[in-house]
Amino acid sequence: MVEDKHIPNNILFYKDYSCRKSSMVNQFTLSKSGASATIEVLTPAHLPKVLALHEATRAALPEAQKMFVLPQSSGYFEKFLNGQSGIMLGVSTNGQLIAQLVLMGPLALEDVIAKRAVTRNNIAFHHVGVFDTVVAIKSMAVHPDFRGNELSQHILAAALEQPLVQNADHAFAQISADNERSWELFLRNGFGLVAAATDPGDQKGRFILQKPATGFSFDMAPSADDVDPVKDFQAITQLTQREGLIGRLDEGASLTSGLRLVFSASAELEGPLPRVVQTQN
Ligand SMILES: CC(C)(COP(=O)(O)OP(=O)(O)OC[C@H]1O[C@@H](n2cnc3c(N)ncnc32)[C@H](O)[C@@H]1OP(=O)(O)O)[C@@H](O)C(=O)NCCC(=O)NCCS
């Protein structure tokens, strides 16, 4: 446990973040139907809609993609809807909840590791200070009938503007390596790929993405480019774990070759890499 004297003020502030009135964050027009949509902080009253959207999103995924959205209990969502462990954002149109995500935190690094808040794998948190605070973005879902309205971009942008995220030192997300649409979205929103690992549950690859509040500053010359996110998965594991490199989209890659990544060192990480933190299974 981190002692209270080590907990930055913003954690104490967020313990009091639970004024559980739904509050509108943003309003925009759906690009497909032209209908108006609102983004708001969800409340416990939204629980049935949250569960229904989670299930509808999962049900629409083919079997091989079910791990994009893991099954969750109502208790899991309740602790975000009531502000106990974070918040939930939702997008609604005509009274229907059509997109949502969870913001878990703020958490101290020790708790991120102990609670496996970002990943069940033992990864190296090379780019987080011991007293930094972290918010984990989880359970993003868009209703299958409303795909193609860039709802994931709208809700992620709104999430990054939330005081909960703005006051944290880092935002993190874990995304299936197969879920190209999703990790590309995060990379395009300022996240870097900082770890890759095989999930102990389903043995499928996961990418860990991180966005420090002040962004990454990279060494000038990339250390590896034209990296294939699928074929080079093992290499990505090592580049990030052992060398502490950070992946971004390789904008120079040819259009026909599909998405490629470029890996660079952080200009801020000097000397020997911090010890990799291991947790017991
Ligand atoms: C990832 C996700 C949130 C993106 O949804 P979105 O914001 O609607 O995506 P976009 O608006 O950028 O869609 C771009 C195109 O991809 C299509 N598309 C989006 N998600 C799709 C999916 N899961 N399967 C097939 N096509 C999909 C859209 O229909 C659209 O095509 P169109 O332009 O021909 O209409 C959504 O796919 C989803 O809910 N997936 C399942 C849950 C998931 O993966 N969550 C993320 C976990 S980290």
The ligand as an ORCA input file, in Angstrom:
! r2SCAN-3c Opt
* xyz 0 1
  C     -13.668     -0.578    -31.808
  C     -15.050      0.091    -31.962
  C     -15.416      0.711    -30.647
  C     -14.981      1.103    -33.084
  O     -16.299      1.478    -33.450
  P     -16.634      2.828    -34.264
  O     -16.279      4.025    -33.468
  O     -18.022      2.721    -34.740
  O     -15.621      2.772    -35.481
  P     -15.570      3.754    -36.742
  O     -16.691      4.741    -36.739
  O     -14.182      4.296    -36.801
  O     -15.809      2.726    -37.927
  C     -15.071      2.739    -39.128
  C     -15.626      1.625    -40.024
  O     -15.391      0.345    -39.416
  C     -16.618     -0.361    -39.246
  N     -16.568     -1.074    -37.966
  C     -16.388     -0.522    -36.735
  N     -16.334     -1.502    -35.825
  C     -16.467     -2.684    -36.489
  C     -16.458     -4.032    -36.084
  N     -16.286     -4.385    -34.779
  N     -16.616     -4.972    -37.021
  C     -16.761     -4.647    -38.307
  N     -16.767     -3.369    -38.772
  C     -16.620     -2.405    -37.857
  C     -17.681      0.702    -39.235
  O     -18.939      0.188    -39.604
  C     -17.121      1.693    -40.235
  O     -17.378      1.231    -41.552
  P     -18.191      2.173    -42.563
  O     -17.398      3.457    -42.616
  O     -18.218      1.377    -43.810
  O     -19.525      2.366    -41.932
  C     -16.130     -0.970    -32.325
  O     -15.639     -1.744    -33.378
  C     -16.494     -1.899    -31.207
  O     -17.362     -1.614    -30.389
  N     -15.861     -3.064    -31.218
  C     -16.116     -4.065    -30.228
  C     -15.599     -3.648    -28.887
  C     -14.161     -3.271    -28.905
  O     -13.376     -3.728    -29.710
  N     -13.829     -2.404    -27.958
  C     -12.506     -1.921    -27.785
  C     -11.842     -2.708    -26.716
  S     -10.340     -1.887    -26.304
*
